[in-house]
Amino acid sequence: MNGKFQFEKALEDLEKIVEAMESGELTLDQALKKYEEGVGLVRACQTQLTEAEKKIEILTRTLDGSLKKEPFDPAEAPRGAVKGRKKKQNEDGEVSL
């Protein structure tokens, strides 16, 4: 990859690689080359995502109304999200958590 890495372009390239490999029209050597190329793209994307994650900060309001910066913690669920609970549907079709 020359110049600046473009995440969206890498994802498009990955999609094309998957399509080519799923087509069944590649020789073994071609499939191995595509696989290696795909692994490289995945690693590059993961690196860029990790770097972006480190830069993210969440602005939160304190009790006095002022804004406060906090480092992003990917382990925390977004506000209002419920971790580990699935919606259940009863006999009447009502959904509950």
C-alpha positions as CSV (number, residue, x, y, z in Angstrom):
1,M,0.0,0.0,0.0
2,N,1.5,3.3,-1.1
3,G,0.9,6.6,0.6
4,K,-1.6,7.1,3.4
5,F,-3.6,4.0,4.4
6,Q,-7.3,4.3,3.7
7,F,-9.4,2.2,5.9
8,E,-12.5,2.2,3.7
9,K,-10.4,1.3,0.6
10,A,-8.9,-1.6,2.6
11,L,-12.4,-2.9,3.5
12,E,-13.4,-2.7,-0.2
13,D,-10.3,-4.7,-1.1
14,L,-11.1,-7.3,1.5
15,E,-14.6,-7.7,0.1
16,K,-13.2,-8.3,-3.3
17,I,-10.7,-10.8,-2.0
18,V,-13.5,-12.7,-0.3
19,E,-15.6,-12.7,-3.4
20,A,-12.7,-14.0,-5.5
21,M,-12.0,-16.7,-3.0
22,E,-15.6,-17.8,-2.7
23,S,-16.0,-17.9,-6.5
24,G,-13.9,-21.1,-6.6
25,E,-12.3,-19.9,-9.8
26,L,-8.8,-19.3,-8.3
27,T,-5.9,-21.7,-8.5
28,L,-4.4,-22.8,-5.2
29,D,-1.5,-20.4,-5.7
30,Q,-3.8,-17.5,-6.5
31,A,-6.0,-18.3,-3.5
32,L,-2.9,-18.4,-1.2
33,K,-1.8,-15.0,-2.5
34,K,-5.2,-13.5,-2.0
35,Y,-5.3,-15.0,1.5
36,E,-1.9,-13.4,2.4
37,E,-3.1,-10.1,1.0
38,G,-6.3,-10.3,3.0
39,V,-4.4,-11.1,6.2
40,G,-2.2,-8.0,5.6
41,L,-5.2,-5.8,5.1
42,V,-6.9,-7.2,8.2
43,R,-3.8,-6.5,10.3
44,A,-3.5,-3.0,8.9
45,C,-7.2,-2.3,9.6
46,Q,-6.8,-3.6,13.1
47,T,-3.8,-1.4,13.7
48,Q,-5.6,1.7,12.5
49,L,-8.7,0.8,14.7
50,T,-6.5,0.4,17.7
51,E,-4.8,3.7,17.1
52,A,-8.2,5.4,16.6
53,E,-9.5,3.8,19.8
54,K,-6.6,5.3,21.7
55,K,-7.5,8.8,20.5
56,I,-11.2,8.7,21.3
57,E,-12.3,10.7,24.3
58,I,-15.9,10.9,25.6
59,L,-17.2,14.2,26.7
60,T,-19.5,13.8,29.7
61,R,-21.4,16.3,31.8
62,T,-20.6,16.6,35.4
63,L,-23.2,17.3,38.0
64,D,-22.5,21.0,37.9
65,G,-23.1,21.1,34.1
66,S,-19.5,21.5,33.0
67,L,-17.9,19.2,30.4
68,K,-15.3,16.7,31.5
69,K,-13.1,14.6,29.2
70,E,-12.7,10.9,30.0
71,P,-10.6,8.4,28.1
72,F,-12.6,5.9,26.0
73,D,-13.0,2.5,27.6
74,P,-14.2,-0.1,25.0
75,A,-15.2,-2.5,27.7
76,E,-17.9,-0.2,28.9
77,A,-21.3,-0.4,27.2
78,P,-22.8,2.7,25.7
79,R,-25.2,4.5,28.1
80,G,-28.5,2.9,28.2
81,A,-27.3,-0.5,26.9
82,V,-27.9,-3.6,28.9
83,K,-25.1,-6.1,28.7
84,G,-25.7,-9.8,28.7
85,R,-29.5,-9.6,28.7
86,K,-31.6,-10.8,25.8
87,K,-35.1,-9.8,24.9
88,K,-37.7,-12.4,25.5
89,Q,-41.1,-12.7,23.9
90,N,-44.0,-14.1,25.9
91,E,-47.1,-15.9,24.6
92,D,-48.9,-12.6,23.9
93,G,-46.1,-11.3,21.7
94,E,-44.9,-8.8,24.3
95,V,-41.1,-8.3,24.5
96,S,-39.4,-8.0,27.8
97,L,-35.7,-7.9,29.0
